[in-house]
Amino acid sequence: QIMTKWGLLWPWVVNRERGFVRSRNHQIMGFPEGLGHMEVDVFLDKFQEKMFACHGCAMHCEHRWEIKEGPFTGLKGEGPEWFIMVGFGAHVGNPDWDVALATEEACNRYGIDVWSFANHVAWLMELWQRGILTSSETYGLKLEWGNREAITRLPELIAKRQGLGAIIADGPDEAVRRLRKPAAAYYFHRCG
């Protein structure tokens, strides 16, 4: 029953209740600013259109959604999985579903891996927080935690290799080389 109601969002509920949700590029555990906002039930009430199943599966655990108000009105998509709540929510300090869904849709449209993208954005936001990145390196894009414009614009900037997107499009190793040496200390990765 959980899968047919929450779909692939159920791990968010379990992980948040146990205190396993990381925020702001792994700087803190928990996501207090998301309480009452970045919640599964908020998604179901405000954005979900219907549930559907993959071909040949009886589970019906996928969501079809639509944004009905605000700057992304009319935007539609499928998903999300729980990582969207973590990656485009807690990890980047964003409590707003419309931003998370619009960013997921943009990543899908441009063929950008959502997990890598969310890690890149969180890393850049921490560099901004620590003063390692300034507006001259971000081409004027302000990378404060939860900045709606920065989060939703970066997929297009990366795909078109414009401004800051040109610096990070080739991945964190190349971005570290092009930025400053202390930047590497704040990027979380494995296997390399």
HUSUL-V590139 format. One record per residue. N is the residue number from 1. RES is the residue in one letter. PHI is phi as a letter, one per 20 degrees, with the letter a starting at -180 (NA if undefined). Layout:
n = {N/N}
res = {RES/RES}
phi = {PHI/PHI}
This chain:
n = {1/2/3/4/5/6/7/8/9/10/11/12/13/14/15/16/17/18/19/20/21/22/23/24/25/26/27/28/29/30/31/32/33/34/35/36/37/38/39/40/41/42/43/44/45/46/47/48/49/50/51/52/53/54/55/56/57/58/59/60/61/62/63/64/65/66/67/68/69/70/71/72/73/74/75/76/77/78/79/80/81/82/83/84/85/86/87/88/89/90/91/92/93/94/95/96/97/98/99/100/101/102/103/104/105/106/107/108/109/110/111/112/113/114/115/116/117/118/119/120/121/122/123/124/125/126/127/128/129/130/131/132/133/134/135/136/137/138/139/140/141/142/143/144/145/146/147/148/149/150/151/152/153/154/155/156/157/158/159/160/161/162/163/164/165/166/167/168/169/170/171/172/173/174/175/176/177/178/179/180/181/182/183/184/185/186/187/188/189/190/191/192}
res = {Q/I/M/T/K/W/G/L/L/W/P/W/V/V/N/R/E/R/G/F/V/R/S/R/N/H/Q/I/M/G/F/P/E/G/L/G/H/M/E/V/D/V/F/L/D/K/F/Q/E/K/M/F/A/C/H/G/C/A/M/H/C/E/H/R/W/E/I/K/E/G/P/F/T/G/L/K/G/E/G/P/E/W/F/I/M/V/G/F/G/A/H/V/G/N/P/D/W/D/V/A/L/A/T/E/E/A/C/N/R/Y/G/I/D/V/W/S/F/A/N/H/V/A/W/L/M/E/L/W/Q/R/G/I/L/T/S/S/E/T/Y/G/L/K/L/E/W/G/N/R/E/A/I/T/R/L/P/E/L/I/A/K/R/Q/G/L/G/A/I/I/A/D/G/P/D/E/A/V/R/R/L/R/K/P/A/A/A/Y/Y/F/H/R/C/G}
phi = {NA/f/f/f/e/e/m/e/e/g/f/g/f/f/f/f/f/e/m/e/e/e/c/l/l/m/f/c/d/n/b/f/f/e/f/n/c/e/c/g/f/f/g/f/f/d/c/f/e/a/d/b/d/f/g/n/d/e/f/l/d/e/d/d/c/b/e/d/b/n/f/d/g/n/f/c/a/c/o/e/e/f/f/f/f/f/f/e/d/g/f/d/m/d/e/d/g/f/f/f/f/f/f/g/f/f/f/f/f/e/m/d/f/f/f/f/g/f/f/f/f/f/f/f/f/f/f/f/g/e/m/f/d/c/f/f/e/e/l/n/f/e/d/f/g/m/f/g/f/f/f/e/e/f/g/f/f/f/f/e/l/d/l/g/g/f/f/d/f/e/n/f/f/f/f/f/f/e/e/c/g/f/f/f/f/d/e/e/b/b/l/q}
